[in-house]
Amino acid sequence: MRGFISAGLAALASAFALQVAHAEPQAIVVLQSASDSTVSGTAAFHPPEGENPLVRVDISLQNLAPNSEHGFHIHAFGDISDPKGLATGGHFNPFNTTHACEDSEVRHAGDIGNVKADAEGNVVVTKHVKASLIPGEPDSIFGRGVIVHEKADDCVTQPTGNAGGRFAQGVIGYSTNSTAKASPSRPLRRILNLAARAVIAKTAISPLSITGTVTFTTNTKTTFLHLNLTGFEPNGVHGFHIHGFGNLSSTDGTALGGHFNPKNQPHGLPEAGDARHAGDFGSITADANGAVITTLESDLISLDPSADTAIYGRAIVVHELVDDGTTQPTGNAGKRLAQGVIGVANITAVAPPVTEPTSTATYELPVETEEPTETDGGEYETEEPEETNEYETDVESTETSGYEEEPSAAETDVYETETSGYEETDAYEPVSPTDEETEPAATETEGYETEIIYETETSEETQPVATETDAYEPVTPGYEQTEPAGTETEVYETEGGYEIESEVYETESAEYEETEPAAVETESVIEYETPAAEETAAYT
């Protein structure tokens, strides 16, 4: 009898292990070709399993040279607006470690190592990465970029591995509802970057060739969406929403799920105020040339990664029809004609068009925030499926950081050698004549804080100096370009020179139902704790 029970328990354990092994990924990136290559593929990110603390990455690539080997990394920015992949910056490195490959205990959070193609030029492999799938944690990968490099990573050269140019790029987006919360044992890190970008492209079913960008900035309370889109029919009107998942794997856009709705509100138009989905922006209207160049704004979404309304890893969708504002939960806006994943970005040329002064000083969030409304789950709506930055100048490689830990000795308009969260800041890294990656120096603009503070560091991979005016598409009438200015940041002096805030926080990550949230106004942080409440908002 005892043997029978033991055998039964063993069978159950085996079945559970198999179920875990085949669990749905929590994040996904769809890779598109860069630098005139034809490389494409996907990478699916699974939470740690069993006693393994690392995130599992299932990689599938096509169109590589037979038997070739290529560096494969997570990069600091999820900005794929540059055709050579330069806007994705350097390796994602929030803890300022040295570069290495996956067999090293000490390495960048974005260091995955190398992948090797078979005789047909394909890759199917499983790797592991020292990063997080928990929104709001310093090493969370939602909204970050992924790069397939031209050459193999030598695992030694700092900070890039001398992996050469960039053959494919993509933005890591949500692929399922997430209920994970940031660990209270993780230290608070002051977030410097408050900018994002989605590169928009048509879906396979779209009769229109809609392309362009949506750039997100903030003045600490309101988030501004700067639309620069083309390819519409003259004077066409189309529903425009943020959707819950950043999954581009379906040809008709249905893998993007329903409207982003972390507060479980009904669908509505912007006139409904807080009583609508966070992703509800109504409809946009093209001009006589089939372009949409305008600025929208919302207090229902956030660029603070620790907020439950944060949009990194979510997606923009342009619909076939007008949003009627009443049909639940979709607005009856029809098929999905264009899509793009929202990624963390290093924005230097766009300032939000605010009428009141925009503060660049530090600020605090309230200690308490509203807990999300619990729901019994939900499903997605059943809608019908519906810049280039080339810097060729060689400069010293630099590091960038999404989190400030050790500020420079003096606050100046020049970025001293401040420790950074993204070590290999090839924020706009060109494919130079010697096939070495090159990194830019950072600039900031008035009107909002940027995330990036660069630390100069020499390496074999050289980076260019970013030019503010040619970093992005021409500034359009929806917003004005401003001269960069150093962002004032507070430092916390204590013994040893600087203090890393010891306060901890938990983030709420939501299931999202296509029933939209009431806005929670949040201001920026010096220190705070967010509640440990579960996020259970669902998508429909």
Order of alpha helices (4+ residues) and beta strands (2+ residues): alpha-beta-beta-beta-beta-beta-beta-beta-beta-beta-beta-beta-beta-beta-beta-beta-beta-beta-beta-beta-beta-beta
